Amino acid sequence: MKSLHVNVKGAGAAVLSLVVLLPFCLADANAQEKLTRPRAEVKAGAGISTFNVLPNDNLRHSVFSGAVRVYVWRRLSIEPEILFMQRGAFDRDVLITPHIAFDITDPRGRFVPYVIAGIGAEHHRDQITFTDFFNGGTVVTKRTSGFTLTANAGVGVKLFLTNRLFVAPDVRVGHEPNFRATVSVGYVFSGRKP
C-alpha cells in the first residue's frame, strides 16, 4: 500500500500544478484569439503505469501511447488512444480506449489544461514460471492471455512550443492500470492557424 500512497501524492502534485498554472492560462487566452480553433491533432507519448495488486509490488510497467484528438465542439473532443505497456520479458498489455476530453481554457491559448476520461478494452499476455511443489522442484511455465475492461480519468496540460507543436504531461487513475503518468509530444494538423 506504500506505493499507492506515493502515487496519490504524485497525482495531487500534478493537480496542484494545474491549479497554479490556471491564471496564466486564462491570461494567455486573450493573447491567442487570432488563432483559429484546433480541429484535429496527433500525439505520441511515454511514461509509467502501476497496478496495485500486491502490497509489496506495484507491477510498474513502461508505457508507450499514440492518440488522435478530434474536436467535436469548441472545447470538447474525442480521443481514441492505443497504449502499449511492458514489464519484464513476457508481460505485455495493449489497451484501446476511446476518450472524451474537455479543455478547461480556450484551446487557442499557449497553455491548455484539460480533463479526460475513457472506457475501453485491454489485452493482457504474460508467461509465469514457478516451481511445482508436488513434482519435486520441476519448473513449470504457464502462458496466460485474456481481455478485460479498462477505464481511466485524469488531468493534463498542453504546453504549446509553437502555434501547432506541443508537449502534454498528464496523470490518470482508473482500473487496469490503477495509475499512469505520461508525457506526450503532439502536433495540431488541422486548425490553430493565424
ABEGO torsion letter per residue (X at the ends): XAAAAAAAAAAAAAAAAAAAAAAAAAAAAAAAAABBBBABBBBBBBEBBBBBABAABAGBBBBBBBBBBBBABAABBBBBBBBBBBBEAABBBBBBBBBBBBBABBAABABBBBBBBBBBBBBBBBBBBBBBAAAGGBBBBBBBBBBBBBBBBBBBBBBBABAABBBBBBBBBEBOBABBBBBBBBBBABEGBX
